Structures are given as C-alpha cells and as structure tokens.
Amino acid sequence: MITKLNITIDDPEIEKIFLQARSTIDGNIIVSDHPEIDIMILVSKSKLVTLPKEELDDEIYESQQRLFKHLVMKGVVDYSSVQAGNLFMSMEAVIPEATSGDKIQYILYAISEFIKEELPFYRDQEEFEKEMEDQLLEPEVDEYTELDTDKYHADNKGSLPPKYTRWGISNIYRL
C-alpha cells in the first residue's frame, strides 16, 4: 500500500522528498528505504524506533547510531532519550513537541536527508562485493594454476612411505 504524504518545510529550495513509506492501521509510519534498518515513526507515542531488516550483522548498530546522531544534530529527536528498544537490536528515541510546524514532517525530512547521505555507501559496497565475486568465479590468467594431475600430483603422498613403519615414534609402541 502506497501512502502519499504531503510535507511542507519552510525552505523554498525543497520541492519534494521521496521515501518508501507506508502507514499502519493505527496511523504510524514505516520508512523502509534504508538497506539495513526499518524506521518506524510512532505518531501517537511521539517515538522513533529503528528495527533491523532480515539480515542481522555487526553493521546494524553503527547504522542506527549514525541515524540517531544525524537526527539529534538536526534537532528532531531528544538526545537524552536515545536508547535500546525492547526488541532485539532495536533503538528508539522520543520526538519532542514542535513549537511551530508539524514534527512528523520535520522528522520525515531529516530521515530523507540521512538516506540520501547513506545510499551511495551501500551502492559502492554492493559494487565491491560484485567485483570480488567476479574475481573469485572468473580469475585473471595470472591468478590461478592449471589443473594438470600428471604434473602436480604424485602417486605416493606424505613424508613416510607405508612400508617404513619402524620410523618415528610409532616404533616405541610396537615392541
């Protein structure tokens, strides 16, 4: 379900922001643009909660930390209220009351700025992983050896041939 949100910010340079957001039955907003976390705006409780997506890794906490640092610097969440949530690997913060304007519009604008800053990093990371996979699957000519069994593999392997069982420490036990 696509929800159309009209956001008005007192900056004449801003025309539109684009977010993949959906609205829940009770009026909360879920922004799912970020590759690692989902951002939930709990309108009735004036809270912002971030939840990890399917893959759990070490980078989720750093992503959440960068998001909340950005939102604190923009002044749309209270610094002293940023804490771990009651769900595994979630973080939450309180959205303070706005003196003028709509606080939800301010926070959506700040989230869109954060996502614009973050997306190039994830695109570069995907390209790097694709290049590494291509190098592993199709290496350059000078990066691999030929599989020539006659040239590189011998019939007898190991340092002690089977007929010399008296060598080494095994001789002690076989008296």
Secondary structure, 3 states (H helix, E strand, C coil): CCCCCCCCCCCCCCCCCCCCEEECCCCCEEECCCCCEEEEEECCCCEEEEEECCCCCCHHHHHHHHHHHHHHHHCCCCHHHCEECCCCCCEEEECCCCCCCCHHHHHHHHHHHHHHHHHHHHHHHHHHHHHHHHHHHCCCHHHCCCCCHHHHCCCCCCCCCCCCCCCCCHHHHCC
